[in-house]
Amino acid sequence: MHGLRQTFDVTGTYRTRSGAHPVPDGILLDLAAPEDIEAALAGRVYDVIVHAAAMAHPDQCEKAPEHATRVNVDGTDALARWATSQDSFFIYISTDLVFDGRRGNYAEDDPVSPVSHYGKTKVLAEEVVQRHCARWVVLRPSLLYAQGTGRSHSFVDWLHGNLGTGKSVGLFRDQFRTFLYAPDTAMAIVRILRRGVVNEVLHLAGPERLSRYTFGERFAEVFRYPRRLLRAISLSDLNDYAPRGNDCSLRAERLADLGFVPTPVAQGLAAMKAAGEGTV
Ligand SMILES: NC(=O)c1ccc[n+]([C@@H]2O[C@H](COP(=O)([O-])OP(=O)(O)OC[C@H]3O[C@@H](n4cnc5c(N)ncnc54)[C@H](OP(=O)(O)O)[C@@H]3O)[C@@H](O)[C@H]2O)c1
């Protein structure tokens, strides 16, 4: 959002983090109550709505599937309808986990094949957006990393939390993603808006396909955590978690055609380090 605020007049929504929300006039909006969305947004007009809010943790979605459907699908449905009634351009933030991960290197026109409930809700939400919105973009980012807010349970927050207190972490050696430096998302959205892209599905991927373990090695090196704390594990070692594909790496050709160049992982990690991440 910070990246977008440099270029546009931006406001945001929150559900629980009102105190620490980076947008002063953020709007309280609960997607689990889709019937209240219209009232929450009454009187407001937006040229563009970027819908990134979601129940975004696959394991939580697997444990509470009805709630996940309500938030991710019904909530998106209500928001997309409202956006259309306002003639807003709707950008929906989906995920690489719409694919089953059997093959990897997925292009925008490859058929979706989600294996987790989370992935299924994101596919249904993509469909809802395309059905209701006159002007839309579905943007599918890969696994994101960035300097954390200290309020999230992102992958890198989890790495810092464990490695910073001397705890070892198990990282999949057989799960591959095209790790994306999160601020690139804002840059890609700016590019989409400036180039007038509408009614398309776009992939947003980092430039390298890495296993979680290899990413962890690079992360540990940059932040000077002992490498012995990293344990290589396999997806097949875990049974209690949402199903995950082995290789959900994305090919982001459309954005490349638009001249978008994603940040290399070494550069993204260096930027995190320069921002003071890992020193808390
Ligand atoms: N993280 C990744 O690697 C990744 C990769 C691909 C795609 N994505 C997508 O990117 C988006 C953001 O993911 P994230 O990892 O940043 O997730 P996150 O840290 O869990 O944040 C989720 C956001 O959604 C909001 N939210 C959750 N439940 C809500 C509800 N019932 N009503 C309204 N807002 C609600 C939260 O608001 P509060 O904090 O105020 O509760 C929070 O701002 C999601 O759409 C996700 O599917 C993420």
The ligand as an SDF file (V2000), in Angstrom:
LIG
                    3D

 48 52  0  0  0  0  0  0  0  0999 V2000
    1.2500  -13.9710    1.6240 N   0  0  0  0  0  0  0  0  0  0  0  0
    1.4760  -14.5600    0.4500 C   0  0  0  0  0  0  0  0  0  0  0  0
    2.5380  -15.1640    0.2260 O   0  0  0  0  0  0  0  0  0  0  0  0
    0.4290  -14.4800   -0.6330 C   0  0  0  0  0  0  0  0  0  0  0  0
    0.7120  -15.0930   -1.8780 C   0  0  0  0  0  0  0  0  0  0  0  0
   -0.2240  -15.0010   -2.9050 C   0  0  0  0  0  0  0  0  0  0  0  0
   -1.4100  -14.3150   -2.6830 C   0  0  0  0  0  0  0  0  0  0  0  0
   -1.6690  -13.7480   -1.4690 N   0  0  0  0  0  0  0  0  0  0  0  0
   -2.9350  -13.0270   -1.3040 C   0  0  0  0  0  0  0  0  0  0  0  0
   -2.6060  -11.7020   -0.8960 O   0  0  0  0  0  0  0  0  0  0  0  0
   -3.6130  -11.1870   -0.0280 C   0  0  0  0  0  0  0  0  0  0  0  0
   -2.9900  -10.7310    1.2800 C   0  0  0  0  0  0  0  0  0  0  0  0
   -2.3870  -11.8660    1.8910 O   0  0  0  0  0  0  0  0  0  0  0  0
   -1.4790  -11.7240    3.2180 P   0  0  0  0  0  0  0  0  0  0  0  0
   -0.5420  -12.8380    3.2170 O   0  0  0  0  0  0  0  0  0  0  0  0
   -1.0140  -10.3130    3.3640 O   0  0  0  0  0  0  0  0  0  0  0  0
   -2.5570  -12.0440    4.3140 O   0  0  0  0  0  0  0  0  0  0  0  0
   -2.6570  -11.5930    5.8400 P   0  0  0  0  0  0  0  0  0  0  0  0
   -1.3630  -11.0500    6.3400 O   0  0  0  0  0  0  0  0  0  0  0  0
   -3.3280  -12.6940    6.5670 O   0  0  0  0  0  0  0  0  0  0  0  0
   -3.6570  -10.3550    5.7280 O   0  0  0  0  0  0  0  0  0  0  0  0
   -4.9730  -10.6000    5.3450 C   0  0  0  0  0  0  0  0  0  0  0  0
   -5.7060   -9.2870    5.3060 C   0  0  0  0  0  0  0  0  0  0  0  0
   -7.0790   -9.5790    5.0850 O   0  0  0  0  0  0  0  0  0  0  0  0
   -7.8400   -8.9340    6.0940 C   0  0  0  0  0  0  0  0  0  0  0  0
   -8.9610   -9.7830    6.4800 N   0  0  0  0  0  0  0  0  0  0  0  0
   -8.9200  -11.0550    6.9280 C   0  0  0  0  0  0  0  0  0  0  0  0
  -10.1690  -11.4910    7.2060 N   0  0  0  0  0  0  0  0  0  0  0  0
  -11.0040  -10.4550    6.9280 C   0  0  0  0  0  0  0  0  0  0  0  0
  -12.3980  -10.2520    7.0130 C   0  0  0  0  0  0  0  0  0  0  0  0
  -13.2210  -11.2060    7.4820 N   0  0  0  0  0  0  0  0  0  0  0  0
  -12.8980   -9.0540    6.6250 N   0  0  0  0  0  0  0  0  0  0  0  0
  -12.0940   -8.0710    6.1700 C   0  0  0  0  0  0  0  0  0  0  0  0
  -10.7710   -8.1860    6.0900 N   0  0  0  0  0  0  0  0  0  0  0  0
  -10.2250   -9.3650    6.4520 C   0  0  0  0  0  0  0  0  0  0  0  0
   -6.9160   -8.7090    7.2790 C   0  0  0  0  0  0  0  0  0  0  0  0
   -7.3700   -7.5940    8.0260 O   0  0  0  0  0  0  0  0  0  0  0  0
   -7.0420   -7.4310    9.5980 P   0  0  0  0  0  0  0  0  0  0  0  0
   -5.5920   -7.7070    9.7450 O   0  0  0  0  0  0  0  0  0  0  0  0
   -7.4160   -6.0310    9.9210 O   0  0  0  0  0  0  0  0  0  0  0  0
   -7.8250   -8.4650   10.3130 O   0  0  0  0  0  0  0  0  0  0  0  0
   -5.5750   -8.4660    6.5850 C   0  0  0  0  0  0  0  0  0  0  0  0
   -5.4470   -7.1060    6.2530 O   0  0  0  0  0  0  0  0  0  0  0  0
   -4.6270  -12.3010    0.1240 C   0  0  0  0  0  0  0  0  0  0  0  0
   -5.6780  -12.0760   -0.7730 O   0  0  0  0  0  0  0  0  0  0  0  0
   -3.8610  -13.5620   -0.2480 C   0  0  0  0  0  0  0  0  0  0  0  0
   -4.7240  -14.5410   -0.7290 O   0  0  0  0  0  0  0  0  0  0  0  0
   -0.7820  -13.8150   -0.4430 C   0  0  0  0  0  0  0  0  0  0  0  0
  1  2  1  0
  2  3  2  0
  2  4  1  0
  4  5  1  0
  4 48  2  0
  5  6  2  0
  6  7  1  0
  7  8  2  0
  8  9  1  0
  8 48  1  0
  9 10  1  0
  9 46  1  0
 10 11  1  0
 11 12  1  0
 11 44  1  0
 12 13  1  0
 13 14  1  0
 14 15  2  0
 14 16  1  0
 14 17  1  0
 17 18  1  0
 18 19  2  0
 18 20  1  0
 18 21  1  0
 21 22  1  0
 22 23  1  0
 23 24  1  0
 23 42  1  0
 24 25  1  0
 25 26  1  0
 25 36  1  0
 26 27  1  0
 26 35  1  0
 27 28  2  0
 28 29  1  0
 29 30  1  0
 29 35  2  0
 30 31  1  0
 30 32  2  0
 32 33  1  0
 33 34  2  0
 34 35  1  0
 36 37  1  0
 36 42  1  0
 37 38  1  0
 38 39  2  0
 38 40  1  0
 38 41  1  0
 42 43  1  0
 44 45  1  0
 44 46  1  0
 46 47  1  0
M  CHG  2   8   1  16  -1
M  END
$$$$
